[in-house]
Each structure stands twice: as C-alpha cells, then as structure tokens.
C-alpha cells in the first residue's frame, strides 16, 4: 500500500513539473511575439478631418467644453466619419482616432480661450477697482500734520463735495474712531480746521459727489 502511495505522489510531482514547464513556455512565446503597434494616422486623413469639420455648420462642430464621447460630439464624429468613408478607404477605427486628435485641438483652444477671458476679466476688475480707489481718494478731505503735535492731523474738507457724501464719510469716520478707542495701537487724532480745502474738484467723477452750483 505504501508503495502505491509513493508512486501516486511521484506522479503528481511530475505533473506539477510539466504544468510549470508549459506555463514557462507560454510566457516565453508571448514575450517573443511581436507587439501590436497602432497604425499611424496618415496626414491626408488628418487634413480631411480638419477640412470636413471646417465645412460643417456652427451647430455641428466639436464643443471643447464637452467630452469627446458626449452625445453631441459623438454625432459630430459620425458626420465626419461618414463623409470620409463615402470618399476614401480608411479604417473606421483610424478615422475615429483622427477625429479624437482633432477634437483635442478644439478642446485645447477652448481652454486657452476661457483662461484668457478669465485673465482679461480679472485685469479689468483690478483696473476698475484701482480707478475707484483713486476717485474715492480724490473725494476725501485734505489732511495735514500738526507741527506742534505729530499725532494730530488737521482736516479740511473740500468745499465742492456734496453734503450727502460728506455726511456718509463723517459717519464712517465716527465708526473708525470708535474702533480706535478700543485699540492699543497709536492712532492720529483728526481735528477739523473749519476751513475749506482749496483743492479743485477732480475730473471724471459722478455728479452725485459734487455740489450743484
């Protein structure tokens, strides 16, 4: 009985060795097989995709803000593919790859357009804010340091400034003064001189800010 068990175990060992050899041979055969290299997209096909896409109506062009596989862009791909297959003998998968490559160009252009538009909006907003700050600065009262007290500013408000704007600015200054009272920082005292500023009214400001003569 023991002899029979030994033979079975020996046979199993041989079968396992054969299985390992087979797996090894399969791996070597797979590695030796030439790898499939996708066909290059012919330049003529790329030009044809570009030409057909340019001839499509505005409602049938690729949208760079959508995926290539979106429902809309897929319909565009079908139109281009059908037009090419009607006149040329290109593989369907190759045509799709050419369309995908052209779509990537459209997507890149759309992204640049959006980024440039965003940058322009930011520049315009910054310029507008800067102009607004400059205009508001021109509407402020004149401040002059006191020669006898370096912590005191002598304030003269423009004679041409609208009364309503002056009231608003005085209320804002009152709030600022209240915050300064609770602050440990050294702040300047603002003292009205009682005299109007001799400065001319600025140009280009809204008439609401200027007194009516």
C-alpha positions, 0 to 999 in steps of 0.5 A: 500500500505504501508503495502505491502511495509513493508512486501516486505522489511521484506522479503528481510531482511530475505533473506539477513539473510539466504544468510549470514547464508549459506555463514557462513556455507560454510566457516565453512565446508571448514575450517573443511575439511581436507587439501590436503597434497602432497604425499611424494616422496618415496626414491626408486623413488628418487634413480631411478631418480638419477640412470636413469639420471646417465645412460643417455648420456652427451647430455641428462642430466639436464643443471643447467644453464637452467630452469627446464621447458626449452625445453631441460630439459623438454625432459630430464624429459620425458626420465626419466619419461618414463623409470620409468613408463615402470618399476614401478607404480608411479604417473606421477605427483610424478615422475615429482616432483622427477625429479624437486628435482633432477634437483635442485641438478644439478642446485645447483652444477652448481652454486657452480661450476661457483662461484668457477671458478669465485673465482679461476679466480679472485685469479689468476688475483690478483696473476698475477697482484701482480707478475707484480707489483713486476717485474715492481718494480724490473725494476725501478731505485734505489732511495735514500734520500738526507741527506742534503735535505729530499725532494730530492731523488737521482736516479740511474738507473740500468745499465742492463735495456734496453734503450727502457724501460728506455726511456718509464719510463723517459717519464712517469716520465716527465708526473708525474712531470708535474702533480706535478707542478700543485699540492699543495701537497709536492712532492720529487724532483728526481735528477739523480746521473749519476751513475749506480745502482749496483743492479743485474738484477732480475730473471724471467723477459722478455728479452725485459727489459734487455740489450743484452750483 
